[in-house]
Amino acid sequence: MSLLKDDEIAEAAQRREVFREISVSTRLTRKETRNLDDLAKSRGVQRGELIRQLIRNELAKGADTSIASTELTEIMGIRLMLTNLFRPLATGQKLTPEAFDNMVAEVKKRKRSVAEDAMQDLERA
């Protein structure tokens, strides 16, 4: 008798795919480090997040895919939230706390893919 069902194991494996488990490192000169810190500060992100964004952007260039910036991703998330909030309000429907929580969870799941689709649409135009 197994403790976990096959579908539970598959779901757990899928959730782990988004975890940041592997660290990649390199050595920089003091000047390179200062430049990196200045760039991260000017963009309002931590050094590690900037490095992650830079790596993802370079990998996307090699794969001919678009990676949406964090800013665009958040803007698209706000747009999705507003669109999904205004419809019930405009039609006089009540929005339950559970429905709101479900909407927020769905926006979190979909905002990056929506932003990347928008980037691809811009590149095609």
MMTF fields as JSON, N, C-alpha, C and O atoms, coordinates in Angstrom:
{
  "mmtfVersion": "1.0.0",
  "mmtfProducer": "UNKNOWN",
  "numBonds": 499,
  "numAtoms": 500,
  "numGroups": 125,
  "numChains": 1,
  "numModels": 1,
  "chainsPerModel": [1],
  "groupsPerChain": [125],
  "chainIdList": ["A"],
  "bondAtomList": [4, 2, 8, 6, 12, 10, 16, 14, 20, 18, 24, 22, 28, 26, 32, 30, 36, 34, 40, 38, 44, 42, 48, 46, 52, 50, 56, 54, 60, 58, 64, 62, 68, 66, 72, 70, 76, 74, 80, 78, 84, 82, 88, 86, 92, 90, 96, 94, 100, 98, 104, 102, 108, 106, 112, 110, 116, 114, 120, 118, 124, 122, 128, 126, 132, 130, 136, 134, 140, 138, 144, 142, 148, 146, 152, 150, 156, 154, 160, 158, 164, 162, 168, 166, 172, 170, 176, 174, 180, 178, 184, 182, 188, 186, 192, 190, 196, 194, 200, 198, 204, 202, 208, 206, 212, 210, 216, 214, 220, 218, 224, 222, 228, 226, 232, 230, 236, 234, 240, 238, 244, 242, 248, 246, 252, 250, 256, 254, 260, 258, 264, 262, 268, 266, 272, 270, 276, 274, 280, 278, 284, 282, 288, 286, 292, 290, 296, 294, 300, 298, 304, 302, 308, 306, 312, 310, 316, 314, 320, 318, 324, 322, 328, 326, 332, 330, 336, 334, 340, 338, 344, 342, 348, 346, 352, 350, 356, 354, 360, 358, 364, 362, 368, 366, 372, 370, 376, 374, 380, 378, 384, 382, 388, 386, 392, 390, 396, 394, 400, 398, 404, 402, 408, 406, 412, 410, 416, 414, 420, 418, 424, 422, 428, 426, 432, 430, 436, 434, 440, 438, 444, 442, 448, 446, 452, 450, 456, 454, 460, 458, 464, 462, 468, 466, 472, 470, 476, 474, 480, 478, 484, 482, 488, 486, 492, 490, 496, 494],
  "bondOrderList": [1, 1, 1, 1, 1, 1, 1, 1, 1, 1, 1, 1, 1, 1, 1, 1, 1, 1, 1, 1, 1, 1, 1, 1, 1, 1, 1, 1, 1, 1, 1, 1, 1, 1, 1, 1, 1, 1, 1, 1, 1, 1, 1, 1, 1, 1, 1, 1, 1, 1, 1, 1, 1, 1, 1, 1, 1, 1, 1, 1, 1, 1, 1, 1, 1, 1, 1, 1, 1, 1, 1, 1, 1, 1, 1, 1, 1, 1, 1, 1, 1, 1, 1, 1, 1, 1, 1, 1, 1, 1, 1, 1, 1, 1, 1, 1, 1, 1, 1, 1, 1, 1, 1, 1, 1, 1, 1, 1, 1, 1, 1, 1, 1, 1, 1, 1, 1, 1, 1, 1, 1, 1, 1, 1],
  "groupList": [{"groupName": "MET", "atomNameList": ["N", "CA", "C", "O"], "elementList": ["N", "C", "C", "O"], "formalChargeList": [0, 0, 0, 0], "bondAtomList": [1, 0, 2, 1, 3, 2], "bondOrderList": [1, 1, 2], "singleLetterCode": "M", "chemCompType": "L-PEPTIDE LINKING"}, {"groupName": "SER", "atomNameList": ["N", "CA", "C", "O"], "elementList": ["N", "C", "C", "O"], "formalChargeList": [0, 0, 0, 0], "bondAtomList": [1, 0, 2, 1, 3, 2], "bondOrderList": [1, 1, 2], "singleLetterCode": "S", "chemCompType": "L-PEPTIDE LINKING"}, {"groupName": "LEU", "atomNameList": ["N", "CA", "C", "O"], "elementList": ["N", "C", "C", "O"], "formalChargeList": [0, 0, 0, 0], "bondAtomList": [1, 0, 2, 1, 3, 2], "bondOrderList": [1, 1, 2], "singleLetterCode": "L", "chemCompType": "L-PEPTIDE LINKING"}, {"groupName": "LYS", "atomNameList": ["N", "CA", "C", "O"], "elementList": ["N", "C", "C", "O"], "formalChargeList": [0, 0, 0, 0], "bondAtomList": [1, 0, 2, 1, 3, 2], "bondOrderList": [1, 1, 2], "singleLetterCode": "K", "chemCompType": "L-PEPTIDE LINKING"}, {"groupName": "ASP", "atomNameList": ["N", "CA", "C", "O"], "elementList": ["N", "C", "C", "O"], "formalChargeList": [0, 0, 0, 0], "bondAtomList": [1, 0, 2, 1, 3, 2], "bondOrderList": [1, 1, 2], "singleLetterCode": "D", "chemCompType": "L-PEPTIDE LINKING"}, {"groupName": "GLU", "atomNameList": ["N", "CA", "C", "O"], "elementList": ["N", "C", "C", "O"], "formalChargeList": [0, 0, 0, 0], "bondAtomList": [1, 0, 2, 1, 3, 2], "bondOrderList": [1, 1, 2], "singleLetterCode": "E", "chemCompType": "L-PEPTIDE LINKING"}, {"groupName": "ILE", "atomNameList": ["N", "CA", "C", "O"], "elementList": ["N", "C", "C", "O"], "formalChargeList": [0, 0, 0, 0], "bondAtomList": [1, 0, 2, 1, 3, 2], "bondOrderList": [1, 1, 2], "singleLetterCode": "I", "chemCompType": "L-PEPTIDE LINKING"}, {"groupName": "ALA", "atomNameList": ["N", "CA", "C", "O"], "elementList": ["N", "C", "C", "O"], "formalChargeList": [0, 0, 0, 0], "bondAtomList": [1, 0, 2, 1, 3, 2], "bondOrderList": [1, 1, 2], "singleLetterCode": "A", "chemCompType": "L-PEPTIDE LINKING"}, {"groupName": "GLN", "atomNameList": ["N", "CA", "C", "O"], "elementList": ["N", "C", "C", "O"], "formalChargeList": [0, 0, 0, 0], "bondAtomList": [1, 0, 2, 1, 3, 2], "bondOrderList": [1, 1, 2], "singleLetterCode": "Q", "chemCompType": "L-PEPTIDE LINKING"}, {"groupName": "ARG", "atomNameList": ["N", "CA", "C", "O"], "elementList": ["N", "C", "C", "O"], "formalChargeList": [0, 0, 0, 0], "bondAtomList": [1, 0, 2, 1, 3, 2], "bondOrderList": [1, 1, 2], "singleLetterCode": "R", "chemCompType": "L-PEPTIDE LINKING"}, {"groupName": "VAL", "atomNameList": ["N", "CA", "C", "O"], "elementList": ["N", "C", "C", "O"], "formalChargeList": [0, 0, 0, 0], "bondAtomList": [1, 0, 2, 1, 3, 2], "bondOrderList": [1, 1, 2], "singleLetterCode": "V", "chemCompType": "L-PEPTIDE LINKING"}, {"groupName": "PHE", "atomNameList": ["N", "CA", "C", "O"], "elementList": ["N", "C", "C", "O"], "formalChargeList": [0, 0, 0, 0], "bondAtomList": [1, 0, 2, 1, 3, 2], "bondOrderList": [1, 1, 2], "singleLetterCode": "F", "chemCompType": "L-PEPTIDE LINKING"}, {"groupName": "THR", "atomNameList": ["N", "CA", "C", "O"], "elementList": ["N", "C", "C", "O"], "formalChargeList": [0, 0, 0, 0], "bondAtomList": [1, 0, 2, 1, 3, 2], "bondOrderList": [1, 1, 2], "singleLetterCode": "T", "chemCompType": "L-PEPTIDE LINKING"}, {"groupName": "ASN", "atomNameList": ["N", "CA", "C", "O"], "elementList": ["N", "C", "C", "O"], "formalChargeList": [0, 0, 0, 0], "bondAtomList": [1, 0, 2, 1, 3, 2], "bondOrderList": [1, 1, 2], "singleLetterCode": "N", "chemCompType": "L-PEPTIDE LINKING"}, {"groupName": "GLY", "atomNameList": ["N", "CA", "C", "O"], "elementList": ["N", "C", "C", "O"], "formalChargeList": [0, 0, 0, 0], "bondAtomList": [1, 0, 2, 1, 3, 2], "bondOrderList": [1, 1, 2], "singleLetterCode": "G", "chemCompType": "PEPTIDE LINKING"}, {"groupName": "PRO", "atomNameList": ["N", "CA", "C", "O"], "elementList": ["N", "C", "C", "O"], "formalChargeList": [0, 0, 0, 0], "bondAtomList": [1, 0, 2, 1, 3, 2], "bondOrderList": [1, 1, 2], "singleLetterCode": "P", "chemCompType": "L-PEPTIDE LINKING"}],
  "groupTypeList": [0, 1, 2, 2, 3, 4, 4, 5, 6, 7, 5, 7, 7, 8, 9, 9, 5, 10, 11, 9, 5, 6, 1, 10, 1, 12, 9, 2, 12, 9, 3, 5, 12, 9, 13, 2, 4, 4, 2, 7, 3, 1, 9, 14, 10, 8, 9, 14, 5, 2, 6, 9, 8, 2, 6, 9, 13, 5, 2, 7, 3, 14, 7, 4, 12, 1, 6, 7, 1, 12, 5, 2, 12, 5, 6, 0, 14, 6, 9, 2, 0, 2, 12, 13, 2, 11, 9, 15, 2, 7, 12, 14, 8, 3, 2, 12, 15, 5, 7, 11, 4, 13, 0, 10, 7, 5, 10, 3, 3, 9, 3, 9, 1, 10, 7, 5, 4, 7, 0, 8, 4, 2, 5, 9, 7],
  "groupIdList": [1, 2, 3, 4, 5, 6, 7, 8, 9, 10, 11, 12, 13, 14, 15, 16, 17, 18, 19, 20, 21, 22, 23, 24, 25, 26, 27, 28, 29, 30, 31, 32, 33, 34, 35, 36, 37, 38, 39, 40, 41, 42, 43, 44, 45, 46, 47, 48, 49, 50, 51, 52, 53, 54, 55, 56, 57, 58, 59, 60, 61, 62, 63, 64, 65, 66, 67, 68, 69, 70, 71, 72, 73, 74, 75, 76, 77, 78, 79, 80, 81, 82, 83, 84, 85, 86, 87, 88, 89, 90, 91, 92, 93, 94, 95, 96, 97, 98, 99, 100, 101, 102, 103, 104, 105, 106, 107, 108, 109, 110, 111, 112, 113, 114, 115, 116, 117, 118, 119, 120, 121, 122, 123, 124, 125],
  "secStructList": [7, 7, 1, 1, 7, 2, 2, 2, 2, 2, 2, 2, 2, 2, 2, 2, 6, 6, 1, 7, 7, 7, 7, 7, 7, 7, 7, 7, 7, 2, 2, 2, 2, 2, 2, 2, 2, 2, 2, 2, 2, 2, 2, 6, 1, 7, 2, 2, 2, 2, 2, 2, 2, 2, 2, 2, 2, 2, 2, 2, 2, 2, 2, 6, 7, 7, 7, 7, 7, 2, 2, 2, 2, 2, 2, 2, 2, 2, 2, 2, 2, 2, 2, 2, 2, 2, 2, 2, 2, 2, 6, 6, 7, 7, 7, 7, 2, 2, 2, 2, 2, 2, 2, 2, 2, 2, 2, 2, 2, 2, 2, 2, 2, 2, 2, 2, 2, 2, 2, 2, 2, 2, 2, 2, 7],
  "xCoordList": [0.835, 0.0, 0.895, 1.732, 0.717, 1.561, 0.984, -0.228, 1.884, 1.452, 0.892, -0.033, 1.461, 1.008, 0.483, 1.025, -0.537, -1.08, -0.228, 0.46, -0.277, 0.523, 0.234, 1.152, -1.046, -1.38, -0.854, -0.51, -0.791, -0.228, 1.273, 1.808, 1.946, 3.383, 3.642, 4.572, 2.826, 2.985, 2.73, 3.451, 1.713, 1.422, 2.569, 2.946, 3.12, 4.237, 5.453, 6.148, 5.719, 6.84, 6.631, 7.576, 5.409, 5.105, 5.298, 5.812, 4.899, 5.081, 6.569, 6.977, 7.376, 8.806, 9.518, 10.592, 8.958, 9.583, 9.785, 10.696, 8.964, 9.081, 9.985, 10.251, 10.456, 11.351, 12.725, 13.186, 13.361, 14.724, 15.672, 16.002, 16.11, 16.906, 18.389, 19.198, 18.765, 20.151, 20.793, 20.227, 21.96, 22.693, 23.81, 24.487, 23.985, 25.059, 25.896, 25.349, 27.22, 28.043, 29.201, 29.567, 29.761, 30.945, 31.689, 31.153, 32.899, 33.688, 33.762, 33.927, 33.638, 33.703, 34.789, 35.162, 35.284, 36.209, 35.405, 34.176, 36.102, 35.407, 34.648, 33.525, 35.258, 34.604, 33.358, 32.32, 33.451, 32.285, 31.173, 29.994, 31.555, 30.569, 29.881, 28.664, 30.665, 30.072, 29.116, 28.02, 29.539, 28.677, 27.383, 26.302, 27.504, 26.329, 25.399, 24.183, 25.974, 25.167, 24.48, 23.318, 25.206, 24.608, 23.446, 22.407, 23.616, 22.553, 21.339, 20.201, 21.587, 20.483, 19.749, 18.52, 20.499, 19.882, 19.06, 17.963, 19.591, 18.854, 17.564, 16.604, 17.542, 16.335, 15.427, 14.325, 15.893, 15.073, 14.904, 13.868, 15.92, 15.854, 17.117, 18.12, 17.05, 18.217, 19.199, 18.81, 20.456, 21.493, 21.159, 21.285, 20.742, 20.425, 19.277, 19.311, 18.256, 17.12, 17.538, 17.083, 18.405, 18.905, 19.684, 19.492, 20.55, 21.334, 20.405, 20.614, 19.384, 18.416, 17.702, 17.534, 17.279, 16.604, 17.532, 17.112, 18.787, 19.742, 19.975, 20.034, 20.106, 20.314, 19.095, 19.228, 17.912, 16.686, 16.542, 16.142, 16.864, 16.776, 17.738, 17.375, 18.952, 19.936, 19.522, 19.689, 18.987, 18.513, 17.344, 17.227, 16.487, 15.34, 15.799, 15.223, 16.824, 17.35, 17.831, 17.595, 18.499, 19.003, 17.904, 18.074, 16.782, 15.671, 14.624, 13.596, 14.867, 13.91, 12.553, 11.52, 12.543, 11.307, 11.436, 12.546, 10.332, 10.334, 10.086, 9.178, 10.908, 10.694, 10.228, 10.928, 9.079, 8.537, 9.263, 9.62, 9.476, 10.114, 9.199, 7.996, 9.798, 9.017, 7.963, 6.834, 8.358, 7.431, 6.222, 5.08, 6.481, 5.382, 4.497, 3.272, 5.118, 4.363, 3.425, 2.264, 3.919, 3.072, 1.98, 0.853, 2.305, 1.286, 0.178, -1.003, 0.553, -0.451, -1.269, -2.462, -0.638, -1.368, -2.41, -3.54, -2.026, -2.973, -4.102, -5.265, -3.757, -4.79, -5.784, -6.995, -5.264, -6.149, -7.047, -8.24, -6.453, -7.238, -8.359, -9.51, -8.026, -9.035, -10.142, -11.323, -9.754, -10.75, -11.699, -12.915, -11.133, -11.961, -12.747, -13.749, -12.314, -13.057, -14.179, -15.26, -13.931, -14.92, -16.163, -17.26, -16.017, -17.194, -18.265, -19.412, -17.948, -19.0, -19.531, -20.727, -18.649, -19.101, -20.027, -21.02, -19.704, -20.51, -21.892, -22.856, -21.979, -23.265, -24.022, -25.081, -23.479, -24.176, -24.069, -24.823, -23.151, -22.978, -22.133, -21.281, -22.382, -21.583, -20.333, -20.374, -19.23, -17.974, -17.64, -17.298, -17.741, -17.477, -15.98, -15.183, -15.591, -14.155, -13.496, -12.345, -14.225, -13.679, -13.447, -12.424, -14.415, -14.273, -13.102, -12.36, -12.935, -11.814, -10.489, -9.565, -10.39, -9.159, -8.843, -7.683, -9.869, -9.666, -9.174, -8.312, -9.727, -9.313, -7.848, -7.085, -7.455, -6.066, -5.133, -4.082, -5.49, -4.657, -4.533, -3.452, -5.626, -5.6, -4.747, -4.011, -4.838, -4.016, -2.538, -1.717, -2.193, -0.796, -0.278, 0.868, -1.129, -0.709, -0.549, 0.329, -1.374, -1.45, -0.735, -0.525, -0.353, 0.149, 1.429, 1.581, 2.347, 3.594, 3.317, 3.869, 2.48, 2.208, 1.469, 1.703, 0.587, -0.118, 0.887, 0.811, 1.823, 2.834, 3.743, 4.095, 4.122, 4.978, 4.241, 4.841, 2.952, 2.149, 2.099, 2.178, 1.969, 1.943, 3.282, 3.316, 4.382, 5.709, 5.83, 6.34, 5.367, 5.437, 4.578, 4.966, 3.413, 2.546, 3.245, 3.144, 3.946, 4.68, 5.806, 6.052, 6.487, 7.599, 7.102, 7.797, 5.917, 5.352, 4.881, 4.892, 4.468, 3.912, 4.973, 4.659],
  "yCoordList": [-1.163, 0.0, 1.247, 1.412, 2.121, 3.304, 4.429, 4.543, 5.245, 6.373, 7.503, 8.205, 7.674, 8.717, 8.099, 7.106, 8.67, 8.205, 8.762, 9.769, 8.094, 8.515, 9.946, 10.692, 10.342, 11.706, 12.738, 13.855, 12.362, 13.267, 13.433, 14.529, 12.359, 12.42, 13.295, 14.101, 13.137, 13.941, 15.419, 16.285, 15.708, 17.099, 17.704, 18.852, 16.953, 17.452, 17.716, 18.714, 16.849, 17.05, 18.299, 19.045, 18.523, 19.697, 20.98, 21.97, 20.97, 22.146, 22.43, 23.59, 21.38, 21.564, 22.169, 22.748, 22.056, 22.597, 24.105, 24.633, 24.807, 26.253, 26.707, 27.901, 25.779, 26.139, 26.478, 25.854, 27.443, 27.816, 27.025, 27.456, 25.866, 24.958, 24.98, 24.571, 25.448, 25.343, 26.721, 27.682, 26.81, 28.06, 28.024, 27.01, 29.142, 29.279, 30.465, 31.504, 30.326, 31.421, 31.715, 30.904, 32.901, 33.318, 34.333, 34.84, 34.619, 35.625, 36.89, 36.842, 38.025, 39.32, 40.168, 39.957, 41.127, 42.096, 43.054, 43.08, 43.834, 44.82, 45.817, 46.199, 46.242, 47.205, 46.589, 47.245, 45.342, 44.668, 44.53, 44.691, 44.232, 44.097, 45.436, 45.486, 46.525, 47.847, 48.19, 48.699, 47.907, 48.179, 47.366, 47.876, 46.102, 45.24, 45.767, 45.822, 46.155, 46.687, 47.994, 48.221, 48.848, 50.105, 49.838, 50.494, 48.881, 48.553, 47.987, 48.353, 47.102, 46.522, 47.608, 47.618, 48.515, 49.602, 50.507, 50.929, 50.806, 51.684, 51.034, 51.728, 49.703, 48.989, 48.626, 48.114, 48.892, 48.639, 47.166, 46.762, 46.359, 44.924, 44.511, 45.225, 43.366, 42.812, 42.288, 41.979, 42.193, 41.722, 40.354, 40.158, 39.421, 38.076, 38.054, 37.308, 38.879, 38.931, 39.54, 39.094, 40.563, 41.151, 40.113, 39.985, 39.384, 38.354, 37.313, 36.883, 36.905, 35.928, 36.471, 35.753, 37.744, 38.354, 38.401, 38.104, 38.774, 38.864, 37.493, 37.368, 36.483, 35.124, 34.664, 34.127, 34.87, 34.458, 35.173, 34.561, 36.462, 37.21, 36.663, 36.53, 36.345, 35.791, 34.407, 34.087, 33.589, 32.262, 32.376, 31.587, 33.352, 33.555, 33.992, 33.572, 34.828, 35.257, 34.051, 33.957, 33.138, 31.947, 31.007, 30.257, 31.033, 30.132, 30.801, 30.195, 32.048, 32.809, 32.916, 32.86, 33.067, 33.296, 34.602, 35.069, 35.177, 36.452, 36.212, 35.477, 36.845, 36.831, 38.222, 39.205, 38.305, 39.597, 40.09, 39.301, 41.38, 41.963, 41.8, 41.571, 41.923, 41.853, 42.948, 42.738, 44.132, 45.263, 44.975, 45.194, 44.478, 44.168, 43.063, 43.116, 42.078, 40.982, 41.509, 41.106, 42.401, 42.958, 43.852, 43.848, 44.624, 45.461, 44.588, 44.907, 43.495, 42.595, 41.941, 41.689, 41.668, 41.127, 42.107, 41.724, 43.379, 44.41, 44.538, 44.682, 44.486, 44.574, 43.42, 43.623, 42.21, 41.05, 41.221, 40.921, 41.711, 41.908, 42.911, 42.661, 44.037, 45.068, 44.576, 44.817, 43.89, 43.367, 42.416, 42.475, 41.54, 40.563, 41.155, 40.576, 42.29, 42.941, 43.825, 43.869, 44.534, 45.49, 44.828, 45.374, 43.681, 43.028, 42.737, 43.139, 42.063, 41.821, 43.122, 43.241, 44.09, 45.351, 46.109, 46.693, 46.102, 46.824, 46.202, 46.896, 44.903, 44.225, 44.045, 43.416, 44.598, 44.553, 43.228, 42.979, 42.381, 41.088, 41.248, 42.132, 40.395, 40.37, 39.536, 38.527, 39.973, 39.235, 38.681, 39.433, 37.374, 36.744, 36.724, 36.787, 36.639, 36.537, 35.322, 35.396, 34.216, 33.025, 33.254, 32.845, 33.916, 34.215, 35.163, 35.016, 36.13, 37.061, 36.324, 36.535, 35.46, 34.689, 33.804, 33.685, 33.181, 32.351, 33.186, 32.75, 34.39, 35.268, 35.671, 35.656, 36.025, 36.407, 35.246, 35.451, 34.047, 32.872, 32.633, 32.308, 32.791, 32.588, 33.643, 33.334, 34.886, 35.954, 35.663, 35.844, 35.217, 34.872, 33.804, 33.861, 32.833, 31.742, 32.211, 31.72, 33.146, 33.469, 34.744, 34.946, 35.613, 36.928, 36.86, 37.645, 35.958, 35.874, 35.423, 35.991, 34.42, 33.948, 35.009, 35.137, 35.766, 36.849, 37.929, 38.452, 38.262, 39.271, 38.789, 39.566, 37.516, 36.985, 36.945, 37.193, 36.636, 36.69, 38.114, 38.321, 39.089, 40.49, 40.875, 41.592, 40.399, 40.68, 40.084, 40.734, 38.864, 38.221, 38.957, 39.093, 39.437, 40.203, 41.485, 41.866, 42.143, 43.36, 43.08, 43.862, 41.954, 41.612, 41.277, 41.534, 40.712, 40.372, 41.61, 41.639, 42.63, 43.848, 44.702, 45.75],
  "zCoordList": [0.0, 0.0, 0.0, 0.888, -0.994, -1.079, -0.226, -0.044, 0.285, 1.105, 0.249, 0.659, -0.944, -1.842, -3.129, -3.616, -3.659, -4.934, -6.067, -5.899, -7.232, -8.375, -8.786, -9.126, -8.759, -9.17, -8.177, -8.565, -6.875, -5.873, -6.085, -5.919, -6.447, -6.718, -7.945, -7.949, -8.977, -10.193, -9.897, -10.393, -9.097, -8.74, -7.943, -8.177, -7.015, -6.214, -7.095, -6.9, -8.052, -8.966, -9.813, -10.07, -10.24, -11.05, -10.23, -10.75, -8.977, -8.116, -7.897, -7.841, -7.774, -7.549, -8.748, -8.586, -9.94, -11.141, -11.06, -11.698, -10.297, -10.217, -9.066, -8.929, -8.245, -7.157, -7.714, -8.67, -7.131, -7.499, -6.61, -5.505, -7.095, -6.279, -6.592, -5.759, -7.772, -8.207, -8.203, -8.725, -7.621, -7.571, -8.609, -8.782, -9.289, -10.27, -9.829, -9.461, -9.86, -9.369, -10.311, -11.162, -10.128, -10.86, -10.006, -9.021, -10.381, -9.657, -10.492, -11.711, -9.811, -10.465, -9.815, -8.661, -10.581, -9.996, -9.128, -9.191, -8.325, -7.483, -8.344, -8.013, -9.45, -10.337, -10.977, -11.058, -11.429, -12.014, -10.983, -11.299, -9.759, -8.688, -8.408, -8.233, -8.364, -8.159, -9.298, -9.064, -10.536, -11.695, -11.62, -11.914, -11.225, -11.086, -10.002, -10.189, -8.869, -7.776, -8.179, -7.842, -8.902, -9.368, -10.323, -10.235, -11.231, -12.177, -11.445, -11.739, -10.501, -9.727, -8.95, -8.9, -8.349, -7.586, -8.501, -8.136, -9.696, -10.619, -11.109, -11.444, -11.151, -11.577, -10.409, -10.607, -9.194, -8.02, -7.687, -7.159, -7.995, -7.691, -6.942, -6.944, -6.314, -5.644, -6.691, -7.818, -6.317, -7.238, -7.828, -9.037, -7.006, -7.485, -8.484, -9.462, -8.232, -9.153, -10.485, -11.539, -10.45, -11.69, -12.492, -13.701, -11.826, -12.52, -13.13, -14.265, -12.389, -12.899, -14.133, -15.119, -14.084, -15.237, -16.451, -17.57, -16.23, -17.332, -17.967, -19.19, -17.132, -17.647, -18.431, -19.531, -17.874, -18.571, -19.909, -20.899, -19.944, -21.198, -22.238, -23.407, -21.833, -22.769, -23.255, -24.432, -22.36, -22.763, -23.732, -24.67, -23.504, -24.389, -25.771, -26.775, -25.834, -27.137, -27.932, -29.137, -27.258, -27.932, -28.367, -29.328, -27.677, -27.993, -28.867, -29.17, -29.282, -30.086, -29.407, -30.075, -28.108, -27.372, -26.609, -26.35, -26.258, -25.546, -24.07, -23.682, -23.265, -21.824, -21.44, -21.683, -20.856, -20.455, -19.211, -18.335, -19.141, -17.966, -16.755, -16.882, -15.603, -14.371, -14.347, -13.904, -14.836, -14.841, -15.731, -15.327, -16.951, -17.857, -17.281, -17.393, -16.673, -16.067, -14.986, -14.921, -14.145, -13.083, -13.655, -13.16, -14.699, -15.337, -15.916, -15.778, -16.559, -17.12, -16.002, -16.174, -14.862, -13.723, -13.218, -12.914, -13.129, -12.704, -13.71, -13.333, -14.99, -16.033, -15.918, -16.011, -15.715, -15.545, -14.319, -14.364, -13.219, -12.0, -12.24, -11.879, -12.845, -13.068, -13.988, -13.739, -15.046, -15.98, -15.264, -15.452, -14.444, -13.746, -12.58, -12.161, -12.05, -10.971, -11.491, -10.902, -12.595, -13.094, -13.673, -13.553, -14.289, -14.889, -13.837, -14.031, -12.74, -11.74, -11.127, -10.864, -10.901, -10.312, -11.259, -10.824, -12.554, -13.539, -13.718, -14.041, -13.508, -13.697, -12.387, -12.359, -11.297, -10.015, -9.283, -8.343, -9.697, -9.033, -7.775, -7.685, -6.831, -5.607, -5.86, -6.563, -5.28, -5.396, -4.014, -3.102, -3.869, -2.577, -2.309, -3.246, -1.049, -0.737, -1.406, -1.837, -1.489, -2.128, -3.618, -4.167, -4.272, -5.701, -5.928, -6.9, -5.04, -5.153, -4.998, -5.784, -3.989, -3.769, -4.965, -5.36, -5.545, -6.73, -7.905, -8.668, -8.048, -9.131, -8.958, -9.924, -7.749, -7.486, -7.799, -8.406, -7.402, -7.674, -9.178, -9.669, -9.901, -11.356, -12.042, -12.98, -11.583, -12.16, -11.916, -12.816, -10.72, -10.419, -11.373, -11.818, -11.682, -12.576, -14.015, -14.726, -14.456, -15.873, -16.295, -17.491, -15.363, -15.748, -16.578, -17.513, -16.271, -17.041, -18.469, -19.411, -18.642, -20.007, -20.818, -22.02, -20.184, -20.88, -21.295, -22.407, -20.407, -20.726, -21.856, -22.744, -21.827, -22.891, -24.226, -25.272, -24.2, -25.43, -25.981, -27.192, -25.09, -25.516, -26.146, -27.146, -25.563, -26.127, -27.531, -28.443, -27.698, -29.013, -30.023, -31.183, -29.599, -30.493, -30.948, -32.114, -30.039, -30.393, -31.381, -32.299, -31.178, -32.072, -33.477, -34.46, -33.574, -34.899, -35.648, -36.878, -34.905, -35.53, -36.192, -36.756]
}
